[in-house]
Amino acid sequence: MAPHQPRHSNPAGERRFELSGPGRLLLGNLAVALLYAGLGAAVGTFFSRYGLFPAPIWLPAGIAAVACMMGGARLVPGLFLGSFAVNWLLLEAGFLGAMLISVSNSLGPLAGALLTRALRPPTGLFTRLQGVLGFVAGCVVLQAVLTALGGTAALLLVGGLPMEAAYSVFSRWALCEAGGVFFFAPTLMLWMGLERTPASPGRRILADGTRPASATGDRAVLAAAAGLAALVFALPPQAAALVQPEAVVLLTIPVTWVTLRISLRAAYSLLTLISVVATVGTLAGLGPFQADVVPNPLRAVGMMIVLMATNALVLMALLSERREAETLLAESNVRLTADVAARTAELRQRAETDDLTGIGNRGHFLRRLQESFAEARRQGSPLALVVMDLDHFRPLNDMRGHAAGDAALQAVAKLGCAQAEGLKASFGRLGGEIFAIALPGASTVQGASLAEGLRASIARHSFLFTGDEVPARLTASLGVTGLLPGDESPEDLLKRADAAVFLAKAKGRNRVEVRMVTEAPKEMRASNLSR
């Protein structure tokens, strides 16, 4: 319907139509009136040839349901005009009778659409069993009951309908209204994009999110099902006698296959085609539903279509619920996996990081040193180790407090990170005021150069703490060593580097000492120097 311009599609796939402005609103109502009146005239003329005037299935009811689902009360005037034209000109209901009938033919679909919208799930009308039941309760049952009540009341008031015939008229009116909505409205909704077409599990989704064109097998089954229905309901009475009426239910199999393999829209389009073919064939005296076989042939056709349509709608709704539940479960598993991975990484980070300085703690540094040691042995590459001990750190804690000591350690860690930046180095705090740097692939000379740069940056740095007016000064004693052929474990390097630190302190502190011999001097073995 061109006058109704789509504004946007919401996440659930429901299309909203903009009818603002008198011009668009007028064109929309005119289009609805013409569609309702034109289809009503066609249906009434066709069925009148078989003495079933106006019709056993009133297809304009589907137009009314879709119009109210699409535009709500804004399209009610168009429905009223279309219904009035059919009832006054075609059905000869009289001016007042046509007016009253048209009121119920307009307000009944509106009430049904409101109920259906109230029960409609956020994900779409045909993607949940709740939505299917809402469609049946609102657009099918409520619309049919209100329309039939209003029409029957109009005939009682101005049409001369006897009271004893009221129930019969009401029941037939409600059935033909419900049949028109049930058979026609879902097809229109799905093809017009008013409702999302639920994805079918048998259809592969491409990488760009689109679906490939129907495969040859899909098209063949769709065509075969339509051809089979046309063949069955075109059989002459002699041949049709060989087909049991119950066997027609086997058409449910290809309809179900189309629902699962192609889409609900394709399945409902096939159902509409089968409905037309079965109705026309039965009225022409062809097919298995004959008066001498079944009491009411058209009712049998209706029951067949109801069974197929209900099967398709309910099956697709249940499958959509299951697939969306599986999708939610998969997304939950992905989120859970990501959360576990993030939490594991956080715990690993906390387990490997020194809480105060943010660099590697003792355990982490020793593991990295072990890995570097094994790699150096395997590849025959050099490995340098630097151990640093801050000078006179305890007096700083005693005089300015532990907060100042913590701040000093944090500042030293930043200076060390800056010095090792760009190098393949492992920097860690071994404990207290002792730090270490492992340099895989670096010679002892390169390690001594880095140690000297770090010593100088610490000696130049002004350690200003909260509440202090005069910045403090710190120095560090550093020991450097390298991998020797006789080293059996990283502990051998740590012992030499630690001995070099003691030597630096013995020589006056604030210096770098390199040690490349295995045994420490006797005077350093039992050293009790204050650090």
Wavefront OBJ file of the C-alpha trace (Angstrom):
o trace
v 0.000 0.000 0.000
v 2.015 2.908 -1.361
v 0.403 5.748 0.608
v 1.795 4.373 3.856
v 5.471 5.192 3.998
v 7.555 3.094 6.398
v 9.236 5.192 8.992
v 11.463 2.587 10.554
v 11.608 -1.021 11.636
v 11.969 -1.765 15.283
v 14.234 -4.572 16.607
v 11.324 -6.997 16.725
v 10.735 -6.568 13.020
v 7.392 -4.710 13.305
v 7.103 -1.971 10.692
v 5.534 1.325 11.693
v 3.702 3.418 9.107
v 3.594 7.187 9.088
v 0.125 8.501 8.281
v 0.606 12.056 9.500
v -0.758 14.813 7.361
v -4.231 15.065 5.857
v -3.062 14.094 2.364
v -1.457 10.816 3.370
v -4.248 9.985 5.768
v -6.831 10.556 3.033
v -4.920 8.444 0.522
v -4.473 5.675 3.084
v -8.159 5.487 3.888
v -9.058 5.644 0.201
v -6.708 2.741 -0.545
v -8.178 0.655 2.287
v -11.743 1.413 1.132
v -10.971 0.426 -2.462
v -9.181 -2.774 -1.428
v -11.965 -3.814 0.949
v -14.757 -3.007 -1.522
v -12.949 -4.500 -4.505
v -12.088 -7.767 -2.783
v -15.573 -7.949 -1.257
v -17.179 -7.505 -4.679
v -14.915 -10.150 -6.208
v -15.517 -12.681 -3.427
v -19.258 -12.037 -3.298
v -19.647 -12.297 -7.077
v -17.659 -15.521 -7.192
v -19.526 -17.323 -4.423
v -22.916 -16.075 -5.594
v -22.528 -18.233 -8.700
v -22.704 -21.279 -6.448
v -25.604 -20.050 -4.364
v -23.342 -19.168 -1.442
v -23.983 -15.452 -1.444
v -22.353 -13.477 0.047
v -19.496 -15.922 0.898
v -18.573 -18.791 3.225
v -15.149 -17.157 3.776
v -15.064 -13.345 3.856
v -11.544 -12.426 2.696
v -12.032 -8.636 3.162
v -11.911 -9.385 6.894
v -8.207 -10.039 6.396
v -7.851 -6.594 4.811
v -9.621 -5.077 7.823
v -7.369 -6.889 10.328
v -4.185 -5.846 8.520
v -5.348 -2.235 8.150
v -6.036 -1.954 11.884
v -2.758 -3.649 12.784
v -0.983 -1.214 10.461
v -2.742 2.082 11.097
v -5.065 1.568 14.038
v -8.034 3.922 14.340
v -6.666 6.194 11.600
v -7.734 3.703 8.921
v -11.162 2.926 10.394
v -12.894 5.493 8.118
v -11.550 3.665 5.069
v -12.851 0.357 6.395
v -16.242 1.905 7.043
v -16.474 3.289 3.503
v -15.382 0.022 1.892
v -17.794 -2.035 3.989
v -20.641 0.407 3.379
v -20.099 0.239 -0.384
v -20.174 -3.578 -0.400
v -23.203 -3.925 1.904
v -25.281 -1.155 0.314
v -24.469 -1.667 -3.370
v -23.658 -5.385 -3.598
v -25.463 -7.027 -0.690
v -28.462 -4.638 -0.849
v -28.620 -4.299 2.925
v -30.348 -0.909 2.748
v -28.836 2.424 3.696
v -29.382 2.216 7.469
v -28.572 -1.484 7.615
v -25.369 -0.960 5.622
v -24.411 1.849 7.994
v -24.890 -0.289 11.117
v -23.118 -3.309 9.634
v -20.215 -1.135 8.508
v -19.815 0.249 12.027
v -19.313 -3.265 13.406
v -17.116 -4.193 10.409
v -14.835 -1.276 11.359
v -14.820 -1.353 15.159
v -14.560 -5.157 15.413
v -11.186 -5.290 13.575
v -9.956 -2.296 15.580
v -10.756 -4.015 18.897
v -9.157 -7.230 17.664
v -5.998 -5.396 16.585
v -5.741 -3.635 19.947
v -5.981 -6.956 21.798
v -3.438 -8.578 19.494
v -1.012 -5.686 20.005
v -1.463 -5.934 23.756
v -0.557 -9.638 23.674
v 2.161 -9.268 21.041
v 5.625 -10.294 22.351
v 8.482 -7.808 21.873
v 10.216 -10.206 19.487
v 7.313 -10.338 17.027
v 3.822 -11.706 16.528
v 4.793 -15.021 14.922
v 8.010 -15.714 16.840
v 6.327 -16.756 20.094
v 3.426 -19.042 20.914
v 2.087 -16.113 22.936
v 2.033 -14.043 19.741
v 0.193 -16.731 17.758
v -2.382 -17.068 20.534
v -2.676 -13.271 20.647
v -3.324 -13.166 16.911
v -5.989 -15.851 17.174
v -7.615 -14.261 20.243
v -7.642 -10.717 18.871
v -7.643 -10.600 15.072
v -9.516 -13.893 14.594
v -11.865 -14.543 17.529
v -12.604 -11.091 18.973
v -12.903 -9.464 15.563
v -15.218 -12.228 14.322
v -17.420 -12.168 17.436
v -17.835 -8.372 17.520
v -18.407 -8.117 13.784
v -20.951 -10.940 13.794
v -22.743 -9.504 16.845
v -22.981 -6.084 15.272
v -24.091 -7.436 11.925
v -26.695 -9.739 13.419
v -28.028 -6.926 15.606
v -28.320 -4.686 12.551
v -30.291 -7.321 10.684
v -32.586 -7.780 13.687
v -33.209 -4.052 13.956
v -33.647 -2.974 10.344
v -33.290 -6.075 8.199
v -36.329 -8.006 9.296
v -34.321 -10.982 10.576
v -36.463 -13.318 12.745
v -35.155 -13.818 16.262
v -35.123 -17.607 15.886
v -32.692 -17.275 12.988
v -30.346 -14.907 14.833
v -28.008 -17.565 16.245
v -27.634 -19.295 12.894
v -26.799 -15.999 11.185
v -24.395 -15.023 13.972
v -22.512 -18.346 13.852
v -22.182 -18.366 10.060
v -21.167 -14.691 10.061
v -18.501 -15.264 12.727
v -17.094 -18.307 10.913
v -16.812 -16.568 7.541
v -15.182 -13.517 9.220
v -12.728 -15.650 11.215
v -11.899 -17.727 8.146
v -11.091 -14.636 6.085
v -8.736 -13.302 8.758
v -7.104 -16.627 9.505
v -6.436 -17.503 5.879
v -5.533 -14.084 4.489
v -4.202 -11.700 7.183
v -0.914 -13.493 8.101
v 0.093 -13.668 4.431
v -0.467 -9.932 4.012
v 1.360 -9.097 7.260
v 4.391 -11.168 6.311
v 4.609 -9.994 2.701
v 4.069 -6.328 3.599
v 6.712 -6.505 6.312
v 4.329 -5.591 9.112
v 5.695 -8.547 11.052
v 9.106 -10.132 11.002
v 9.364 -13.389 9.109
v 10.876 -15.839 11.636
v 14.132 -17.380 10.430
v 13.883 -20.993 9.377
v 16.477 -23.392 10.833
v 17.151 -25.080 7.518
v 18.339 -21.889 5.834
v 22.057 -21.160 5.996
v 23.043 -17.590 6.894
v 25.857 -16.040 4.870
v 28.738 -14.127 6.414
v 27.129 -10.769 5.624
v 23.961 -11.765 7.489
v 21.858 -12.378 4.362
v 20.308 -15.635 3.279
v 21.022 -17.304 -0.044
v 18.333 -17.676 -2.682
v 16.074 -20.715 -2.444
v 17.854 -23.863 -3.411
v 16.603 -25.945 -6.310
v 15.222 -28.557 -3.930
v 13.313 -25.923 -1.954
v 11.708 -24.491 -5.074
v 10.918 -27.978 -6.337
v 9.105 -28.964 -3.126
v 7.198 -25.673 -3.089
v 6.114 -26.128 -6.707
v 5.336 -29.822 -6.166
v 3.127 -29.060 -3.144
v 1.180 -26.446 -5.103
v 0.872 -28.786 -8.067
v -0.239 -31.680 -5.897
v -2.962 -29.566 -4.274
v -4.158 -28.391 -7.690
v -4.183 -31.982 -8.956
v -6.067 -33.380 -5.953
v -8.801 -30.753 -6.086
v -9.110 -30.970 -9.869
v -9.934 -34.672 -9.892
v -13.325 -35.544 -11.380
v -15.799 -37.326 -9.063
v -14.940 -40.799 -10.424
v -11.219 -40.388 -9.770
v -11.763 -38.436 -6.559
v -13.698 -41.364 -5.150
v -10.396 -43.260 -5.018
v -8.937 -40.648 -2.647
v -10.097 -40.713 0.950
v -10.846 -37.223 2.344
v -8.551 -37.897 5.310
v -5.639 -38.433 2.910
v -5.729 -34.728 2.010
v -4.201 -34.052 5.427
v -0.948 -35.396 3.945
v -0.578 -31.980 2.326
v 0.482 -30.897 5.806
v 3.829 -32.634 5.219
v 5.070 -30.399 2.377
v 3.647 -27.317 4.130
v 5.624 -28.223 7.246
v 8.729 -28.808 5.119
v 8.370 -25.389 3.493
v 7.899 -23.823 6.939
v 11.103 -25.350 8.262
v 13.235 -25.120 5.146
v 12.195 -21.837 3.526
v 10.128 -19.478 5.687
v 6.788 -18.964 7.368
v 5.936 -16.426 4.673
v 6.468 -18.989 1.918
v 4.476 -21.600 3.858
v 1.551 -19.257 4.436
v 1.613 -18.202 0.798
v 1.393 -21.883 -0.109
v -1.507 -22.268 2.340
v -3.350 -19.380 0.703
v -2.867 -20.996 -2.703
v -4.079 -24.375 -1.390
v -7.080 -22.639 0.189
v -8.057 -20.999 -3.102
v -7.515 -24.181 -5.119
v -9.432 -26.338 -2.618
v -12.337 -23.886 -2.395
v -12.686 -23.425 -6.161
v -12.338 -27.151 -6.857
v -14.849 -28.148 -4.198
v -17.398 -25.602 -5.385
v -16.956 -26.922 -8.933
v -17.772 -30.441 -7.755
v -14.191 -31.660 -8.063
v -11.776 -33.178 -5.576
v -12.293 -35.503 -2.593
v -14.655 -33.227 -0.598
v -17.980 -34.050 -2.267
v -21.449 -33.753 -0.821
v -22.038 -37.498 -1.021
v -18.798 -38.161 0.897
v -18.674 -35.403 3.549
v -21.709 -33.602 5.055
v -20.357 -30.076 4.472
v -17.634 -29.881 1.769
v -16.645 -26.249 2.382
v -16.433 -26.835 6.110
v -14.095 -29.756 5.377
v -11.946 -27.452 3.253
v -11.896 -24.922 6.053
v -10.895 -27.496 8.652
v -8.079 -28.705 6.411
v -6.703 -25.191 5.990
v -7.109 -24.427 9.702
v -5.123 -27.547 10.566
v -2.313 -26.669 8.162
v -2.193 -23.012 9.169
v -2.257 -23.785 12.884
v 0.483 -26.353 12.431
v 2.672 -23.882 10.537
v 2.142 -20.980 12.945
v 2.571 -22.973 16.137
v 5.525 -24.966 14.836
v 7.369 -21.842 13.710
v 6.599 -20.024 16.949
v 7.882 -22.901 19.076
v 11.000 -23.312 16.952
v 11.638 -19.563 17.098
v 11.355 -19.679 20.882
v 13.776 -22.569 21.032
v 16.299 -20.953 18.695
v 16.158 -17.649 20.559
v 16.573 -19.499 23.848
v 19.582 -21.312 22.384
v 20.952 -17.987 21.144
v 20.533 -16.433 24.585
v 22.211 -19.467 26.158
v 25.105 -19.231 23.703
v 25.475 -15.514 24.397
v 25.377 -16.197 28.121
v 28.077 -18.836 27.721
v 30.202 -16.398 25.723
v 29.768 -13.721 28.378
v 30.490 -16.241 31.138
v 33.613 -17.434 29.346
v 34.748 -13.854 28.859
v 34.038 -13.030 32.507
v 35.938 -16.109 33.685
v 38.856 -15.260 31.395
v 38.877 -11.663 32.618
v 38.655 -12.763 36.235
v 41.407 -15.324 35.714
v 43.599 -12.694 34.093
v 42.865 -10.320 36.963
v 43.758 -12.952 39.565
v 46.907 -13.854 37.660
v 47.833 -10.195 37.438
v 47.260 -9.721 41.152
v 49.218 -12.865 41.950
v 52.169 -11.683 39.853
v 52.123 -7.986 40.724
v 53.581 -6.193 43.718
v 50.651 -4.400 45.346
v 52.658 -1.317 46.312
v 54.730 -0.555 43.212
v 52.730 -2.248 40.449
v 55.753 -4.092 39.054
v 56.386 -7.844 39.235
v 56.575 -9.354 42.686
v 59.279 -11.735 43.890
v 57.593 -14.917 42.694
v 56.869 -13.514 39.254
v 60.390 -12.160 38.823
v 62.008 -15.449 39.852
v 59.845 -17.370 37.358
v 60.818 -14.979 34.572
v 64.466 -15.284 35.570
v 64.187 -19.089 35.467
v 62.693 -18.903 31.966
v 65.417 -16.514 30.809
v 68.091 -18.753 32.319
v 66.730 -21.849 30.528
v 66.431 -19.965 27.236
v 69.986 -18.623 27.511
v 71.342 -22.099 28.176
v 69.380 -23.540 25.264
v 70.475 -20.887 22.761
v 73.900 -20.106 24.189
v 72.966 -16.415 24.554
v 74.089 -13.996 27.285
v 72.037 -13.040 30.324
v 72.695 -10.099 32.652
v 71.262 -9.592 36.129
v 71.080 -6.373 38.156
v 70.173 -6.316 41.859
v 69.544 -2.929 43.542
v 69.350 -2.101 47.251
v 68.341 1.404 48.359
v 70.811 3.018 50.749
v 69.746 4.063 54.247
v 66.116 3.323 53.548
v 65.261 2.401 57.144
v 66.177 5.821 58.516
v 63.869 7.347 55.902
v 61.005 5.222 57.206
v 61.823 6.097 60.812
v 62.168 9.845 60.255
v 59.373 10.528 57.739
v 57.036 7.606 58.278
v 56.035 4.512 56.390
v 53.844 6.488 54.011
v 56.917 8.374 52.854
v 58.777 5.082 52.510
v 56.017 3.626 50.386
v 55.998 6.725 48.186
v 59.755 6.458 47.763
v 59.511 2.821 46.698
v 56.813 3.727 44.153
v 58.962 6.514 42.750
v 61.975 4.196 42.453
v 59.821 1.638 40.628
v 58.806 4.300 38.088
v 62.442 5.302 37.592
v 63.397 1.673 37.047
v 60.594 1.139 34.503
v 61.686 4.250 32.632
v 65.276 3.034 32.564
v 64.301 -0.423 31.263
v 61.773 0.892 28.746
v 62.341 -0.451 25.248
v 64.520 -3.311 26.495
v 63.645 -6.965 26.780
v 63.864 -6.787 30.548
v 62.066 -8.193 33.592
v 61.805 -5.718 36.464
v 60.629 -6.856 39.888
v 60.665 -6.142 43.585
v 62.297 -8.924 45.575
v 61.157 -7.535 48.894
v 61.553 -4.473 51.086
v 63.796 -1.965 49.306
v 65.471 -4.562 47.057
v 64.755 -4.625 43.301
v 66.124 -6.720 40.446
v 66.306 -6.484 36.662
v 66.920 -9.476 34.374
v 68.212 -8.672 30.876
v 67.960 -11.662 28.476
v 70.362 -11.358 25.560
v 72.355 -8.573 27.258
v 76.021 -8.774 28.184
v 77.439 -7.882 31.576
v 78.683 -4.589 30.174
v 75.190 -3.709 28.979
v 73.793 -4.648 32.379
v 76.350 -2.420 34.109
v 75.425 0.475 31.784
v 71.748 0.156 32.675
v 72.602 -0.109 36.369
v 74.683 3.078 36.206
v 71.879 4.964 34.493
v 69.405 3.825 37.143
v 71.789 4.765 39.964
v 72.266 8.239 38.536
v 68.538 8.852 38.028
v 67.793 7.870 41.627
v 70.588 10.082 42.979
v 69.256 13.090 41.004
v 65.632 12.549 41.956
v 64.007 14.728 44.631
v 61.694 12.630 46.776
v 59.120 15.127 48.018
v 56.483 13.674 50.333
v 53.162 15.014 51.596
v 53.627 17.483 54.440
v 57.376 17.833 53.837
v 58.913 21.145 52.889
v 62.377 19.777 52.118
v 62.647 16.905 49.583
v 64.553 13.824 50.612
v 67.450 12.351 48.725
v 68.076 8.635 48.183
v 70.876 6.625 46.675
v 71.179 2.997 45.684
v 73.870 0.338 45.615
v 73.687 -1.963 42.614
v 75.319 -5.272 41.831
v 75.678 -6.652 38.293
v 76.628 -10.087 37.050
v 76.298 -12.205 33.949
v 75.732 -15.834 33.043
v 78.827 -18.021 33.489
v 79.473 -21.456 31.951
v 79.455 -23.121 35.370
v 76.142 -21.702 36.511
v 73.663 -24.471 37.254
v 70.640 -22.364 38.230
v 69.473 -18.747 38.491
v 70.394 -18.839 42.176
v 74.056 -18.736 41.137
v 73.477 -15.385 39.411
v 71.456 -14.054 42.337
v 74.243 -14.948 44.797
v 76.871 -13.137 42.718
v 74.684 -10.080 42.182
v 73.872 -9.935 45.881
v 77.580 -10.192 46.717
v 78.218 -7.311 44.301
v 75.622 -5.224 46.165
v 77.373 -5.863 49.473
v 80.646 -4.872 47.861
v 79.120 -1.616 46.603
v 77.909 -0.803 50.102
v 81.300 -1.650 51.563
v 82.930 0.790 49.165
v 80.722 3.674 50.261
v 77.308 3.032 48.664
v 75.756 4.902 45.716
v 77.782 2.883 43.233
v 77.625 -0.023 40.831
v 79.784 -3.105 41.262
v 80.214 -5.944 38.769
v 81.065 -9.419 40.010
v 81.907 -12.334 37.706
v 83.538 -14.779 40.171
v 81.665 -17.552 41.897
v 83.029 -17.191 45.463
v 82.530 -14.031 47.489
v 85.466 -12.521 49.475
v 85.796 -13.728 53.041
v 85.117 -10.301 54.453
v 81.746 -10.266 52.638
v 80.538 -13.729 53.624
v 79.419 -12.691 57.100
v 78.855 -9.055 56.392
v 76.429 -7.300 58.749
v 76.552 -3.981 57.001
v 73.560 -1.757 57.618
v 71.641 -1.279 54.387
l 1 2 3 4 5 6 7 8 9 10 11 12 13 14 15 16 17 18 19 20 21 22 23 24 25 26 27 28 29 30 31 32 33 34 35 36 37 38 39 40 41 42 43 44 45 46 47 48 49 50 51 52 53 54 55 56 57 58 59 60 61 62 63 64 65 66 67 68 69 70 71 72 73 74 75 76 77 78 79 80 81 82 83 84 85 86 87 88 89 90 91 92 93 94 95 96 97 98 99 100 101 102 103 104 105 106 107 108 109 110 111 112 113 114 115 116 117 118 119 120 121 122 123 124 125 126 127 128 129 130 131 132 133 134 135 136 137 138 139 140 141 142 143 144 145 146 147 148 149 150 151 152 153 154 155 156 157 158 159 160 161 162 163 164 165 166 167 168 169 170 171 172 173 174 175 176 177 178 179 180 181 182 183 184 185 186 187 188 189 190 191 192 193 194 195 196 197 198 199 200 201 202 203 204 205 206 207 208 209 210 211 212 213 214 215 216 217 218 219 220 221 222 223 224 225 226 227 228 229 230 231 232 233 234 235 236 237 238 239 240 241 242 243 244 245 246 247 248 249 250 251 252 253 254 255 256 257 258 259 260 261 262 263 264 265 266 267 268 269 270 271 272 273 274 275 276 277 278 279 280 281 282 283 284 285 286 287 288 289 290 291 292 293 294 295 296 297 298 299 300 301 302 303 304 305 306 307 308 309 310 311 312 313 314 315 316 317 318 319 320 321 322 323 324 325 326 327 328 329 330 331 332 333 334 335 336 337 338 339 340 341 342 343 344 345 346 347 348 349 350 351 352 353 354 355 356 357 358 359 360 361 362 363 364 365 366 367 368 369 370 371 372 373 374 375 376 377 378 379 380 381 382 383 384 385 386 387 388 389 390 391 392 393 394 395 396 397 398 399 400 401 402 403 404 405 406 407 408 409 410 411 412 413 414 415 416 417 418 419 420 421 422 423 424 425 426 427 428 429 430 431 432 433 434 435 436 437 438 439 440 441 442 443 444 445 446 447 448 449 450 451 452 453 454 455 456 457 458 459 460 461 462 463 464 465 466 467 468 469 470 471 472 473 474 475 476 477 478 479 480 481 482 483 484 485 486 487 488 489 490 491 492 493 494 495 496 497 498 499 500 501 502 503 504 505 506 507 508 509 510 511 512 513 514 515 516 517 518 519 520 521 522 523 524 525 526 527 528 529 530 531
